[in-house]
């Protein structure tokens, strides 16, 4: 049914590895699809802020986050399942949608996190991905 499945993981939220990733793996195996795992690195903002970081800091940080993503995902992969990894940068929902387009994902799997008060006004990232995605989105709720 699906050919390319993108799972967006928040490495700071353990429920993404314990709940969202297994749901994506299940969908991948059921469909015989390719799995793409991603996380998002926050933007450094305005260039005036970026000038205070040492040269190459963004690349070093992106490399570190990529290693962290791979180290978080690989122990949970079944034998023989190949995963492609990506690190997006900037706004979470925009980065997820960008990587989804780049990987031709026909399913996005994303975790639902406990909303904060501000999220009821602005909408959490999962809701924004659902609203703006060009493809199906599976939202995984962690056990409470």
N, C-alpha and C positions, 0 to 999 in steps of 0.2 A: 504494500500500500504506500509506504513512504520510501524515498530514496536517500534523502539526506536529512538527518535529525540534528538539530542544534540544541544543546543543553547549556543554559546560562547558570553559572554557579557563583554565589557570593562566598568567597573563601573565609569570610569572617563569621558565617552562619553555619554551624555544624549540621543543621537540618538539610542543607542543600546536598551535602555528601551522603547523608544517611537516608534521605527520602527522595529528593529530586533526581539525583544521579541514577539510583536503581530504577526509577520509573522510566527514565530515558533509555537505559540499557535494555529494559524489558521491551519497549517499543522498537528499539533497534533490532533486537533479536527476532521479534515477531514479524518484522517487515523485511528483514534481510538488508537493512539500510546501512549507510555509513553514519558514524557518530562523530559529531564535532562538539568538543567541550570548550567553553570559553569562560573568561571572567573579565571584569572591567577594572582598569586602572584609572583613578580619578585624574582629571585634567589639572595641569599646573596653573591654569588660569591665564591671566594677562601676562604679556611678555615682560612687564615690569617686575612681576613676581619671579618669573623664570630666571631672570638675570642673577638672582641671589643663590641659585643652585650651581654646583660645579659643572663644568662642561661634561657632557655625556651622562649626566645624572638620570635623565629620562630613559635612555637606553638601558643603563644598568638596572634601574628599577623595573623596567619591563621584562628584562631577562630574569630577574629574581622572581617576579610574579609568575612568569611562565614556568619556572622550575617548581614553584609552590603549587601551581595548578596541576602539573604532571604528577608531582609527588602525592597530591591529594586524590587524584583520580585513579591512577594505575593500580593501587592495591585492591580496588573494587571491581576491576574489569575481569570478566570471565576469559578463560583461555581462548586465544585466537581472535578476540574482538579488537580490531584496529580502531584507534581514535585519532582524530586530527585535532590539534590544539590551537587556540587563538586567544590573544589578549587584546581587548578593545580598549579605547581610551576616551575619557570624557563622561558625558551624561550616560547613565546606565541604559535607559531604554533606547536611546538613539544608537549607542554602541551595539546593543543586541540586534537591533533592526539592520544596522549596517553589515554586521557579520552574517546575519541570516541571508541577506541579499548576496553577499560575496560568496557564500558557500552553497547557494541555491537550495537552502533548507526548505523543505516542504512541511516540516513540523518544528516548532520551537517548544522546548520544555523549560519551564521556569518555575521557581518556587514562590509560594505566597508567604510573605513574612508578616508578623504581627504589625498591623499599622499603628503609626503614631498619630496623634491628634492632627498634625499638619497634613498627613496623608489623606484624611477625610476631605480636606479642601482641595488639595492638589492632585491626589491620586497616586498610589504607589507605582513602582516601576512595572510590576506584573500587569496591572490594569492598563497602563499606557502601552505596553507591548501588545496586549490583547486588542486594544482600540486601533492601533496603527499598523499592525502586522498585515502583510499581504498573503499570509498563509495561516494554517491552523496553529493554535497555541494550546498546549496542555499545561494548566496551572496545577501544581502539586502543593497540597496543604500538608504541613507537618502535623504529626500527632501532637496534640496539646496535652 
